[in-house]
Amino acid sequence: MTMRWGEKRYYSLDYYLKQTYGKKLYKISLNGGMTCPNRDGTLGTRGCIFCSQGGSGDFAPAASLPIKEQIEEGKRLVRQKYKGDSYIAYFQAYTNTYAPVAYLRRIFTEALLHPDVSVLSIATRPDCLDEDVLVLLQELNQIKPVWVELGLQTIHESTARLIRRGYPLSVFEQAEASLRKAGIPVITHVILGLPGEDAGMILETIHYLNRTDIQGIKLQLLHILKGTDLAELYCTNPFPVLSMEEYFSLLGKCITGLRPDIVIHRLTGDGPKALLIEPVWSGNKRQVLNQFNAYLKKHDIWQGKELQL
């Protein structure tokens, strides 16, 4: 098998960006100051059990800063390691379509019209995509590319109840179909290592997603963070945490079984070191990714190889 994605054995986001835009784009995390139906009392008040107080946006700036200033601050922070001038504006913290559409229009437009922003990426829940929001996203997508990231995590309802996801699989299916009808690319979040899920269950989630019309996926290693209900569960009723070797094996199976046209946006994740309880080995992301790429070569693993496409 020849290399189809540069030096990688999978369809990486970096490769996709260079092929599509001719250069690397750097992602800047933004904070729209939103909450979540799992936190404001609509569905609950404590969020999903793995979610930190930062709402998965622990690296985002303060919401009090105007969006333009957040972008400029993000550019300043990455100046030492990124010499380019094109960015992905990433609304990451909490649920970024969970606000009045007039407010969403203002902050999304401000980000999208920034001269250095090439793509707008919005992380949200499938149950927070009303028709007026879909219309707005479709309008914005005519200006510059808009991506929507949906937090699915798993297809298994028993796990979904445990992590307090708050919606059934059918809601994800409707959201994905509505976004694709509007011409919006969909990136799906999946967590590997959730309590009670074995490799077979995780691969069922991957095989399910192969049958959907998603364009990207984030494969996220489960992080146990201080201050979360997951951390409390782990301390009172410990469950197995993946070792690096176990994670590489599982991740390799996921990549082998993943449709080769799906862009892989993430392979592990960034748990804030000050909050990270487990897995401790995941703290050095660059080292983990280098070792994983060596693992893929050693075991001759390619994305979609199992599908023989």
QUIFENRA-V977411 format. One line per field, one symbol per residue. phi: phi as a letter, one per 40 degrees, with the letter a starting at -180 (. if undefined). psi: psi as a letter, one per 40 degrees, with the letter a starting at -180 (. if undefined). Layout:
BEGIN
phi->???
psi->???
END
This chain:
BEGIN
phi->.ccbbgccbacccdcdccccbgacbbcbcbbcgcbaccbcgcbibbgcccccccggbcbccccccdddcccccccccbdcbbccbbbbcbcbcgbcbcadccccdccccdcccccccbabbbcabccbbcdccccccccccccadbbbbbccgacccccdcccgcgacdcccccccccccccgccbbbcbbbhcdgbcdccccccccccdccbcbaabcbccbcbdgbccccccccadbcbccccccdcccccccdccdccccccabahbcdccbccacccccbcccccccccccccdbfcbcgcccfc
psi->hihefbeieigiddddddddeeihihhhhihefiaieedeeddaeeaidehidefefeeiihedhidddddddddddeddeheafhihhhhdhaheegiiddddddddddddehdehdihhhhaidefgiddddddddddeedihhihhhgddiehddddddefdeiidddddddddddddeehihhhhhhheihehaddddddddddddeifieiihhhhhhhiieiddddddddghihhhidddddddddddddehheehhhdiecighhdeehdihdeedgddddddddddddddefhiheddef.
END
